[in-house]
Amino acid sequence: MFARIRVDLGTRPDCIVVLERAVTELQGRYFVWTLGAEDKATQRAVKVGARLEGQWLIEDGLKVGDRVIVEGTQKVREGSVVTPMTAAEMAQAAAALAGDIVKPAAHAEKSGKPGKE
């Protein structure tokens, strides 16, 4: 017999939770990209705690109000200017991009050659 148990171990003051994909691990150290003044990217070392359903508990390195880059972290570089978007704006941009994709015609014209359709 198996059971899946979820235990509430209480709250942890002064901790922030970020999406797992926002955290980069390199040789045992963890980093996140944040937006500083004038929307310039800065890599910041963080201390991670427990992993919670696709999210990391950040124990140190971030403070309330810091803007964390979640999408496109593989392309961002130190000091690069980033255009910040909310999740709703990202969804709207993705929908607009999907509408711009040209779909192939449902029926191609016949070439007139036998066996070719």
Backbone bond lengths (Angstrom), bond angles and torsions (degrees), N, CA, C in turn:
res aa  C-N    CA-C-N  psi(-1)  N-CA   C-N-CA  omega(-1)  CA-C   N-CA-C  phi
1 M - - - 1.450 - - 1.532 108.25 -
2 F 1.318 115.02 137.32 1.459 121.42 -179.18 1.519 109.52 -123.41
3 A 1.292 115.20 152.73 1.462 120.65 176.75 1.519 108.92 -142.97
4 R 1.297 115.21 147.11 1.460 121.27 174.72 1.518 105.94 -107.47
5 I 1.321 115.52 119.08 1.461 120.52 -174.30 1.523 109.09 -116.05
6 R 1.302 114.66 138.28 1.460 120.69 176.09 1.525 106.99 -122.92
7 V 1.324 115.32 120.80 1.457 120.68 -175.67 1.521 109.11 -113.69
8 D 1.301 116.63 130.86 1.459 121.97 175.77 1.524 107.58 -86.15
9 L 1.326 116.03 111.60 1.457 120.96 -178.48 1.522 112.24 -94.53
10 G 1.306 116.70 14.59 1.451 120.75 178.45 1.515 112.31 96.72
11 T 1.301 116.07 -170.05 1.453 121.75 -179.66 1.523 109.68 -108.24
12 R 1.316 115.33 155.16 1.451 121.30 178.18 1.525 107.48 -117.39
13 P 1.307 117.49 111.86 1.468 119.15 -179.49 1.524 111.07 -68.88
14 D 1.314 115.12 152.27 1.469 122.88 176.21 1.523 113.59 61.06
15 C 1.324 117.45 35.53 1.460 122.17 175.85 1.527 108.63 -122.93
16 I 1.308 114.94 150.90 1.451 121.66 179.98 1.517 107.81 -123.32
17 V 1.323 117.05 144.08 1.458 122.32 177.92 1.523 108.19 -109.96
18 V 1.352 116.37 129.19 1.462 121.27 176.96 1.519 108.94 -126.54
19 L 1.325 116.11 159.11 1.457 120.58 178.39 1.527 109.89 -62.88
20 E 1.312 114.82 143.66 1.459 121.22 -177.50 1.526 112.41 -58.21
21 R 1.327 117.30 -36.33 1.467 120.08 -177.58 1.530 112.73 -71.03
22 A 1.330 118.20 -11.91 1.456 121.23 177.83 1.527 111.70 -82.89
23 V 1.329 117.24 -14.86 1.461 121.94 -175.86 1.533 109.61 -99.56
24 T 1.324 115.57 130.26 1.461 122.18 177.94 1.519 108.78 -111.09
25 E 1.339 116.43 133.96 1.458 121.32 178.46 1.522 108.57 -109.45
26 L 1.328 116.50 131.33 1.455 121.59 178.68 1.527 108.13 -140.89
27 Q 1.328 116.30 113.11 1.455 123.71 179.03 1.524 112.69 51.92
28 G 1.315 115.51 45.33 1.461 120.62 176.54 1.515 115.48 81.78
29 R 1.312 117.36 -0.54 1.472 121.16 176.79 1.513 108.58 -109.51
30 Y 1.307 117.12 149.70 1.460 122.58 -175.94 1.521 109.90 -116.93
31 F 1.351 114.57 141.81 1.459 121.31 -177.44 1.527 109.84 -137.10
32 V 1.325 115.65 154.32 1.466 122.12 168.34 1.524 107.11 -131.95
33 W 1.330 115.63 154.95 1.458 121.54 173.83 1.521 107.64 -96.59
34 T 1.320 116.67 130.81 1.458 121.16 178.17 1.523 109.09 -121.29
35 L 1.325 114.92 161.56 1.465 120.85 176.12 1.521 108.68 -101.91
36 G 1.305 114.89 125.23 1.455 120.44 178.76 1.512 110.78 -100.76
37 A 1.315 114.94 -151.23 1.457 121.21 179.47 1.521 109.80 -62.70
38 E 1.295 115.58 144.01 1.468 123.32 178.88 1.524 112.28 57.86
39 D 1.334 117.18 29.08 1.471 123.93 177.36 1.526 112.94 56.55
40 K 1.330 116.98 37.90 1.462 121.56 176.67 1.525 109.18 -95.69
41 A 1.333 115.81 137.53 1.465 122.11 -176.76 1.523 111.00 -77.93
42 T 1.326 114.36 140.96 1.455 122.05 176.60 1.522 108.32 -138.49
43 Q 1.327 117.03 131.86 1.454 120.26 176.92 1.523 108.44 -86.96
44 R 1.336 115.10 134.04 1.451 119.46 -176.42 1.527 110.16 -129.49
45 A 1.325 116.54 132.37 1.460 121.54 176.31 1.527 108.72 -74.00
46 V 1.334 116.25 138.02 1.459 121.51 179.09 1.526 109.64 -131.26
47 K 1.301 114.93 158.20 1.464 121.56 173.02 1.518 106.79 -105.40
48 V 1.336 115.81 119.36 1.460 119.82 -177.58 1.517 110.13 -95.87
49 G 1.319 113.39 151.80 1.464 120.79 175.43 1.512 109.02 -110.82
50 A 1.301 115.52 -130.05 1.467 121.53 -177.83 1.525 111.02 -74.33
51 R 1.327 115.12 153.22 1.464 122.02 174.13 1.524 106.43 -95.40
52 L 1.326 116.41 128.26 1.462 121.68 -174.35 1.515 110.73 -125.84
53 E 1.322 118.04 96.87 1.470 122.96 174.07 1.520 113.03 47.71
54 G 1.314 117.22 58.34 1.461 120.77 177.45 1.517 113.96 83.05
55 Q 1.310 116.91 12.25 1.461 121.10 179.64 1.523 108.86 -133.80
56 W 1.334 116.19 154.59 1.459 122.05 175.46 1.518 109.00 -109.09
57 L 1.299 115.19 140.10 1.450 121.78 171.43 1.527 106.88 -85.45
58 I 1.316 117.41 118.94 1.465 122.23 -179.45 1.521 107.75 -97.53
59 E 1.318 115.74 114.78 1.466 120.58 -176.68 1.520 112.67 -88.70
60 D 1.343 116.63 -28.32 1.458 119.60 -178.15 1.529 109.33 -155.09
61 G 1.316 117.05 147.79 1.459 121.77 176.20 1.515 113.93 114.38
62 L 1.324 118.01 -18.79 1.463 122.50 175.96 1.511 109.04 -123.44
63 K 1.315 114.30 154.67 1.470 118.70 174.43 1.519 108.83 -129.48
64 V 1.294 116.55 163.82 1.455 121.78 -179.70 1.520 109.17 -58.69
65 G 1.325 116.23 131.90 1.453 121.35 179.30 1.519 113.62 99.36
66 D 1.344 118.39 -13.39 1.461 120.32 175.97 1.520 109.44 -65.79
67 R 1.320 115.94 138.75 1.469 121.04 177.86 1.517 108.65 -98.50
68 V 1.330 115.88 119.44 1.461 122.42 -175.86 1.522 109.11 -102.66
69 I 1.334 116.45 133.96 1.464 121.81 177.03 1.517 108.04 -80.71
70 V 1.340 116.09 126.55 1.460 121.83 -176.74 1.521 111.57 -108.19
71 E 1.312 118.36 -39.31 1.467 122.87 -178.42 1.528 110.04 -107.51
72 G 1.326 116.11 143.43 1.455 121.11 175.61 1.512 114.30 77.74
73 T 1.328 117.30 21.96 1.465 119.69 -177.56 1.522 112.62 -64.93
74 Q 1.339 117.90 -24.56 1.464 120.52 -179.81 1.534 111.93 -72.04
75 K 1.333 117.76 -17.60 1.462 121.05 -178.36 1.529 113.50 -101.38
76 V 1.303 117.95 -17.99 1.457 121.18 -173.84 1.535 110.50 -75.60
77 R 1.313 115.78 145.82 1.463 122.98 178.87 1.530 108.68 -129.87
78 E 1.315 115.79 157.10 1.464 121.50 -179.58 1.524 110.43 -56.27
79 G 1.329 116.48 126.29 1.457 122.42 177.76 1.515 115.48 83.06
80 S 1.343 117.95 -4.02 1.462 119.20 179.92 1.524 110.37 -71.92
81 V 1.323 115.61 145.95 1.457 121.31 -179.96 1.524 108.30 -83.11
82 V 1.332 116.06 131.35 1.459 122.92 -176.65 1.518 108.97 -119.01
83 T 1.326 116.53 141.74 1.460 120.81 174.45 1.526 107.70 -93.62
84 P 1.329 118.20 104.43 1.469 119.69 -177.18 1.528 111.48 -72.21
85 M 1.334 115.03 142.10 1.466 121.76 177.84 1.524 108.22 -138.20
86 T 1.322 116.09 145.39 1.455 120.46 174.03 1.524 108.79 -79.57
87 A 1.324 117.15 171.09 1.468 121.19 178.86 1.529 110.49 -60.99
88 A 1.322 117.61 -38.79 1.468 121.30 179.38 1.531 110.60 -65.33
89 E 1.334 117.15 -41.31 1.457 120.71 178.35 1.528 111.21 -66.56
90 M 1.329 117.37 -36.11 1.472 121.33 177.02 1.528 110.21 -64.13
91 A 1.325 117.63 -43.41 1.464 121.52 179.37 1.522 110.54 -63.50
92 Q 1.321 116.68 -41.26 1.457 121.18 179.62 1.532 110.62 -65.52
93 A 1.325 117.54 -41.21 1.464 121.21 178.63 1.528 110.69 -66.18
94 A 1.335 117.36 -38.96 1.468 120.86 178.81 1.522 110.69 -65.73
95 A 1.332 116.81 -39.53 1.462 120.69 178.69 1.524 110.58 -66.25
96 A 1.318 116.84 -39.79 1.465 120.70 178.51 1.530 110.25 -65.82
97 L 1.323 117.13 -40.23 1.454 121.02 178.66 1.526 110.60 -65.34
98 A 1.318 117.54 -40.45 1.466 121.35 179.07 1.529 110.43 -64.21
99 G 1.312 117.84 -34.59 1.462 121.66 178.05 1.514 112.61 -70.44
100 D 1.358 117.34 -24.18 1.460 121.42 -179.61 1.525 112.80 -81.88
101 I 1.311 117.50 -15.32 1.459 120.49 -178.95 1.523 108.81 -70.14
102 V 1.316 116.25 127.38 1.457 121.34 -179.04 1.516 108.41 -80.01
103 K 1.316 116.19 124.47 1.455 120.96 179.17 1.522 108.73 -90.21
104 P 1.337 117.97 140.50 1.465 120.39 179.46 1.519 110.74 -65.83
105 A 1.325 114.88 151.88 1.465 120.06 179.87 1.524 109.32 -62.36
106 A 1.315 116.31 143.26 1.459 121.19 -177.61 1.522 111.15 -68.09
107 H 1.319 117.44 -35.67 1.460 120.81 -179.11 1.527 108.90 -127.64
108 A 1.317 115.77 121.73 1.463 120.16 177.56 1.518 108.88 -82.93
109 E 1.326 115.07 150.31 1.457 118.72 178.46 1.519 109.25 -69.05
110 K 1.327 116.33 144.77 1.463 120.75 177.73 1.519 108.87 -77.65
111 S 1.317 115.60 139.80 1.456 120.02 -177.01 1.528 113.71 -82.84
112 G 1.306 117.24 -10.93 1.441 120.26 -179.94 1.513 113.27 90.23
113 K 1.316 117.94 -8.04 1.450 121.99 179.00 1.532 108.32 -91.38
114 P 1.340 117.22 136.66 1.457 118.85 179.68 1.523 110.76 -65.10
115 G 1.342 114.95 140.60 1.443 121.12 177.65 1.523 113.85 83.15
116 K 1.295 117.45 -5.69 1.477 121.34 178.36 1.515 108.87 -108.80
117 E 1.288 116.42 121.45 1.464 120.44 178.79 1.491 110.98 -132.70
